[in-house]
């Protein structure tokens, strides 16, 4: 907020910062890697999530795949940015 930013991208370890960022009037995007994390971010008031990895990427864990992404989108009402790598 001090830098006149309008939003923040939080890591998947910063769910506890969502409320504080929203109180500062910031748009909040948070990194997620499971359906549960996406739903938690939604319930805490985040504006959007990144969800990854969709496809295989070295060092990024097991890929989620397109079918998993489709299932996720049926369960949530938050904006999802699917990261391919």
ZIHU-V994339 format. One record per pair of residues at least 12 apart in sequence whose ideal C-beta (glycine too) atoms are under 10 Angstrom apart, sorted by sequence separation. I is the first residue (numbers start at 1). J is the second residue. D is the distance in whole Angstrom. If there is no record, write none. Layout:
BEGIN
i=I j=J d=D
i=I j=J d=D
END
This chain:
BEGIN
i=8 j=20 d=10
i=18 j=30 d=7
i=29 j=41 d=9
i=37 j=49 d=8
i=38 j=50 d=10
i=52 j=64 d=7
i=53 j=65 d=10
i=54 j=66 d=7
i=8 j=21 d=5
i=17 j=30 d=8
i=28 j=41 d=8
i=38 j=51 d=6
i=51 j=64 d=7
i=69 j=82 d=6
i=7 j=21 d=8
i=8 j=22 d=10
i=14 j=28 d=10
i=30 j=44 d=9
i=32 j=46 d=9
i=37 j=51 d=8
i=54 j=68 d=8
i=68 j=82 d=10
i=15 j=30 d=7
i=54 j=69 d=6
i=8 j=24 d=9
i=10 j=26 d=10
i=14 j=30 d=7
i=28 j=44 d=9
i=30 j=46 d=5
i=33 j=49 d=10
i=35 j=51 d=9
i=66 j=82 d=9
i=13 j=30 d=10
i=14 j=31 d=9
i=15 j=32 d=9
i=28 j=45 d=7
i=29 j=46 d=7
i=30 j=47 d=9
i=32 j=49 d=5
i=33 j=50 d=9
i=34 j=51 d=9
i=51 j=68 d=9
i=52 j=69 d=10
i=7 j=25 d=10
i=8 j=26 d=5
i=9 j=27 d=10
i=10 j=28 d=7
i=12 j=30 d=7
i=13 j=31 d=9
i=28 j=46 d=5
i=29 j=47 d=6
i=30 j=48 d=8
i=31 j=49 d=7
i=32 j=50 d=7
i=33 j=51 d=7
i=51 j=69 d=7
i=64 j=82 d=8
i=5 j=24 d=9
i=6 j=25 d=8
i=7 j=26 d=5
i=8 j=27 d=8
i=9 j=28 d=8
i=10 j=29 d=7
i=11 j=30 d=8
i=12 j=31 d=4
i=27 j=46 d=9
i=28 j=47 d=5
i=29 j=48 d=5
i=30 j=49 d=6
i=31 j=50 d=5
i=32 j=51 d=5
i=33 j=52 d=7
i=64 j=83 d=10
i=1 j=21 d=9
i=6 j=26 d=7
i=7 j=27 d=3
i=8 j=28 d=6
i=9 j=29 d=5
i=10 j=30 d=4
i=11 j=31 d=5
i=12 j=32 d=6
i=27 j=47 d=5
i=28 j=48 d=8
i=29 j=49 d=7
i=30 j=50 d=8
i=31 j=51 d=8
i=32 j=52 d=8
i=33 j=53 d=8
i=5 j=26 d=7
i=6 j=27 d=6
i=7 j=28 d=7
i=8 j=29 d=7
i=9 j=30 d=7
i=10 j=31 d=7
i=12 j=33 d=6
i=26 j=47 d=9
i=27 j=48 d=8
i=28 j=49 d=9
i=29 j=50 d=6
i=31 j=52 d=7
i=51 j=72 d=7
i=63 j=84 d=9
i=1 j=23 d=10
i=2 j=24 d=10
i=5 j=27 d=9
i=7 j=29 d=7
i=8 j=30 d=9
i=9 j=31 d=7
i=10 j=32 d=10
i=12 j=34 d=9
i=15 j=37 d=8
i=18 j=40 d=9
i=22 j=44 d=8
i=23 j=45 d=10
i=51 j=73 d=9
i=63 j=85 d=9
i=1 j=24 d=5
i=18 j=41 d=7
i=22 j=45 d=5
i=49 j=72 d=10
i=60 j=83 d=9
i=1 j=25 d=7
i=21 j=45 d=9
i=22 j=46 d=8
i=1 j=26 d=7
i=12 j=37 d=6
i=15 j=40 d=6
i=18 j=43 d=10
i=19 j=44 d=7
i=21 j=46 d=9
i=22 j=47 d=9
i=51 j=76 d=10
i=60 j=85 d=7
i=15 j=41 d=7
i=18 j=44 d=4
i=19 j=45 d=7
i=21 j=47 d=10
i=57 j=83 d=9
i=17 j=44 d=10
i=18 j=45 d=6
i=19 j=46 d=10
i=33 j=60 d=9
i=49 j=76 d=8
i=51 j=78 d=10
i=55 j=82 d=10
i=57 j=84 d=8
i=58 j=85 d=9
i=15 j=43 d=10
i=16 j=44 d=9
i=18 j=46 d=5
i=33 j=61 d=7
i=54 j=82 d=5
i=55 j=83 d=9
i=56 j=84 d=10
i=57 j=85 d=4
i=12 j=41 d=9
i=15 j=44 d=6
i=18 j=47 d=10
i=33 j=62 d=10
i=35 j=64 d=9
i=49 j=78 d=6
i=50 j=79 d=10
i=51 j=80 d=5
i=52 j=81 d=9
i=53 j=82 d=9
i=54 j=83 d=7
i=55 j=84 d=5
i=56 j=85 d=8
i=34 j=64 d=9
i=48 j=78 d=6
i=49 j=79 d=7
i=50 j=80 d=8
i=51 j=81 d=7
i=52 j=82 d=7
i=53 j=83 d=6
i=54 j=84 d=5
i=55 j=85 d=6
i=10 j=41 d=9
i=15 j=46 d=9
i=33 j=64 d=8
i=47 j=78 d=8
i=48 j=79 d=4
i=49 j=80 d=6
i=50 j=81 d=5
i=51 j=82 d=5
i=52 j=83 d=4
i=53 j=84 d=7
i=54 j=85 d=8
i=46 j=78 d=7
i=47 j=79 d=7
i=48 j=80 d=7
i=49 j=81 d=7
i=50 j=82 d=8
i=51 j=83 d=7
i=52 j=84 d=8
i=53 j=85 d=6
i=35 j=68 d=8
i=39 j=72 d=9
i=42 j=75 d=9
i=45 j=78 d=10
i=46 j=79 d=9
i=48 j=81 d=6
i=49 j=82 d=10
i=50 j=83 d=5
i=52 j=85 d=8
i=34 j=68 d=10
i=38 j=72 d=6
i=42 j=76 d=6
i=38 j=73 d=10
i=41 j=76 d=9
i=42 j=77 d=7
i=43 j=78 d=9
i=10 j=46 d=8
i=35 j=71 d=8
i=39 j=75 d=7
i=42 j=78 d=4
i=12 j=49 d=9
i=35 j=72 d=5
i=38 j=75 d=8
i=39 j=76 d=6
i=41 j=78 d=7
i=42 j=79 d=10
i=12 j=50 d=9
i=34 j=72 d=9
i=38 j=76 d=5
i=39 j=77 d=10
i=42 j=80 d=10
i=9 j=48 d=9
i=10 j=49 d=10
i=39 j=78 d=8
i=41 j=80 d=10
i=7 j=47 d=8
i=10 j=50 d=10
i=12 j=52 d=10
i=32 j=72 d=9
i=35 j=75 d=6
i=38 j=78 d=7
i=7 j=48 d=9
i=9 j=50 d=8
i=35 j=76 d=8
i=38 j=80 d=7
i=32 j=76 d=10
i=32 j=78 d=9
i=30 j=78 d=10
i=32 j=80 d=8
i=29 j=78 d=10
i=32 j=81 d=10
i=29 j=79 d=8
i=31 j=81 d=10
i=29 j=81 d=7
i=31 j=83 d=9
i=9 j=81 d=10
END
